[in-house]
Amino acid sequence: MRSAIAISVLACLAVAGCTSSSGIDDFMPRPSNEVTGSISRPPDAPLPPAAVAAAAADAADVEQPAAEATPQETPELPAETVAYVAPARPAAAALRAGPIYQHRFRDAKPINFGKRSPKQLAVHGVDVSWWQGKIDWQKLRGNGANFVYMKATDGGDHLDPMFKKNWRAAEQAGLKRGAYHFFYWCRTAGEQAEWFIRNVPRVEGALPPVIDVEWNGESSCKRRPSPAKVREKMQVFMDKLERHYGQRPIIYTSPDFYRDNLKNAFTDYPFWLRSVAAHPSKTYPGRKWLFWQYSGSGLSHGVRGRIDLNVFNGSEAAWQQWAGGGVEG
């Protein structure tokens, strides 16, 4: 982990765009050092060797963000009737989602979800970051991972050390792939959007980008903006990504953050909901969802340790239509 931090600090010192937007932060580089809230890093846990090697190999070719003026941010969104509008699908119908593999994941901390178990849904997948280290993507695919979201960036200066390798390898293994950004509340939304765009390729067939919004008690950023400011910053970020990728971003969130900021908001955006103890209908009453993260303690062939497990809210046919257009023979 220290090696990754050192790389981020060196990159940060090299560019003016690595500072935050106000006060002393304008003069002191503050590289973000976030981890996804769904996979908490144990204290003093070492960075996986594969991640150390990837960080060293990728450090030289990471494009750095240019300085950017703070963008105009949109006003608070009014509360509306909960609805769901599907994000734009990849343009090329020929880039198909591929055959569906039945999930065979295990769980270190299994939960009985009753009749509304995720097992009743057809299309399961995973999300990963550097914490998983080296992944055998073929084994993971065969174990039931039909899609993967991988951590790409957080803040305005940190690139997940395993992202480039994971991005290439997941495609080669036949998984539908997408990237997510961990939002950092001490950086401008515009800076963060530009950083994501600089590092995540715009390719046909990729899943829509994801903005991960949650409170992280381990973060160096202790700010908790007002709900109105949270939504303004999110809107700026998502607007930039939608213009660049041509796909409406997906919002990933957790119960406490949702309760504090997102209830009845962004009704025309798809949601990816973390709910590891109950069905989303209980944790997020009235909210339609596209993906459900139902476990943070999954176990699978091809991955050492635990992995997040997710499921698509729809049938196999609905997945094929949304994610790629048609079924392979």
Secondary structure, 3 states (H helix, E strand, C coil): CHHHHHHHHHHHHHCHHHCCCCHHHHCCCCCCCCCCCCCCCCCCCCCCHHHHHHHHHHHCCCCCCCCCCCCCCCCCCCCCCCCCCCCCCCCCCCCCCCCCCCCCCEECCCCCCHHHCHHHCCCEEEEECHHHCCCCHHHHHHCCCCEEEEEEEECCCEECCCHHHHHHHHHHCCCEEEEEEECCCCCCHHHHHHHHHHHCCCCCCCCCCEEEECCCCCCCCCCCCCHHHHHHHHHHHHHHHHHHHCCCCEEEECHHHHHHHHCCCCCCCCEEEECCCCCHHHHCCCCCCCEEEEEEEEECCCCCCCEEEEEECCCHHHHHHHHCCCCCC
